[in-house]
Amino acid sequence: MVGVNHKNSEIVRIASVFVMQPHAEAYLNRLLEAVIPAYQATPGLSALTVLRRSLVGYEEITTVTTWQSEQHMQSFYESTPVSSPSGVLIQRDPPHVYQVVFDASHTQETES
């Protein structure tokens, strides 16, 4: 298949947390001011996206990170503890980790 790179070692991690609506802004502010800079300073991070979705009574906050390798990703998460005030989070889904097989953004960059 054209464009499929089975040797690509990039890894995408998708992690979601559900936050009660009254605490969503404070949670996002902490995430953007304290946590995101730690991600940005980490070797091996290729991309970072924070998504938000409003639901009844709570907000889903999803962080999508792309890493140059699984080793880079593991090094970051092993050295960075994550904490949240009790009662703020309704649920934290376990993160999902994927190997990148194809990424159109890389294709577009090389064609420009």
C-alpha positions as CSV (number, residue, x, y, z in Angstrom):
1,M,0.0,0.0,0.0
2,V,1.4,3.4,-1.0
3,G,2.4,5.7,1.9
4,V,2.3,3.1,4.7
5,N,5.5,3.1,6.7
6,H,5.8,-0.1,8.8
7,K,9.3,1.1,10.1
8,N,7.9,4.3,11.6
9,S,8.7,4.3,15.3
10,E,6.5,7.2,16.2
11,I,4.0,6.5,19.0
12,V,0.7,8.3,19.7
13,R,-0.7,8.3,23.2
14,I,-4.3,9.3,23.8
15,A,-5.4,9.9,27.4
16,S,-8.8,11.2,28.6
17,V,-10.0,12.5,31.9
18,F,-13.5,13.4,32.9
19,V,-13.8,16.5,35.1
20,M,-16.9,17.8,36.9
21,Q,-17.9,21.0,35.0
22,P,-17.5,23.4,38.0
23,H,-13.8,22.3,38.1
24,A,-13.1,22.2,34.4
25,E,-11.6,25.7,33.9
26,A,-9.3,25.3,36.9
27,Y,-8.2,21.9,35.7
28,L,-7.5,23.2,32.2
29,N,-5.6,26.2,33.6
30,R,-3.4,23.9,35.6
31,L,-2.9,21.6,32.7
32,L,-2.0,24.5,30.3
33,E,0.2,26.4,32.8
34,A,2.0,23.6,34.7
35,V,1.7,20.3,32.8
36,I,2.0,21.3,29.2
37,P,5.4,23.2,29.6
38,A,6.8,19.9,31.1
39,Y,5.6,18.1,28.0
40,Q,7.1,20.8,25.7
41,A,10.5,20.6,27.4
42,T,10.7,16.8,27.0
43,P,13.1,15.3,24.4
44,G,11.3,13.1,21.9
45,L,7.9,14.9,21.9
46,S,6.8,15.5,18.3
47,A,3.3,16.9,18.8
48,L,0.8,17.7,21.5
49,T,-2.9,18.5,21.3
50,V,-5.4,19.1,24.1
51,L,-9.0,18.5,23.3
52,R,-12.2,19.4,25.2
53,R,-15.7,18.1,25.0
54,S,-18.7,19.2,27.1
55,L,-21.0,16.6,28.3
56,V,-23.9,16.6,30.8
57,G,-22.4,17.6,34.2
58,Y,-18.7,17.2,33.2
59,E,-16.0,17.9,30.6
60,E,-13.9,15.4,28.9
61,I,-10.3,16.6,28.5
62,T,-8.2,14.6,26.1
63,T,-4.5,14.9,25.6
64,V,-3.0,13.5,22.4
65,T,0.8,13.3,22.3
66,T,3.0,12.0,19.5
67,W,6.5,10.7,20.5
68,Q,9.5,9.9,18.4
69,S,9.7,6.5,20.1
70,E,8.1,4.4,22.8
71,Q,11.3,4.9,24.9
72,H,10.8,8.7,24.8
73,M,7.2,8.4,25.9
74,Q,8.0,5.9,28.7
75,S,10.8,8.1,30.0
76,F,8.5,11.1,30.3
77,Y,5.6,9.2,32.0
78,E,8.0,7.4,34.4
79,S,9.6,10.7,35.6
80,T,6.5,12.9,35.7
81,P,3.9,12.1,38.4
82,V,0.4,13.2,37.7
83,S,-1.8,14.4,40.5
84,S,-5.2,16.0,40.8
85,P,-7.2,17.3,43.7
86,S,-9.6,14.7,45.0
87,G,-13.2,15.0,44.0
88,V,-12.4,16.9,40.8
89,L,-12.0,14.0,38.5
90,I,-15.0,11.7,37.9
91,Q,-13.0,9.2,35.9
92,R,-9.7,8.7,34.2
93,D,-9.7,6.3,31.3
94,P,-6.6,4.3,30.9
95,P,-4.4,5.8,28.1
96,H,-4.3,4.2,24.7
97,V,-1.0,3.9,22.8
98,Y,-0.7,3.4,19.1
99,Q,2.1,3.1,16.6
100,V,1.9,5.6,13.7
101,V,1.5,3.8,10.4
102,F,0.7,6.8,8.2
103,D,0.6,10.6,8.9
104,A,-0.5,12.9,6.2
105,S,1.0,15.9,7.9
106,H,4.4,14.5,7.3
107,T,3.5,13.9,3.6
108,Q,2.3,17.5,3.2
109,E,5.4,19.0,4.8
110,T,7.7,17.1,2.4
111,E,5.6,18.1,-0.7
112,S,5.6,21.8,0.1
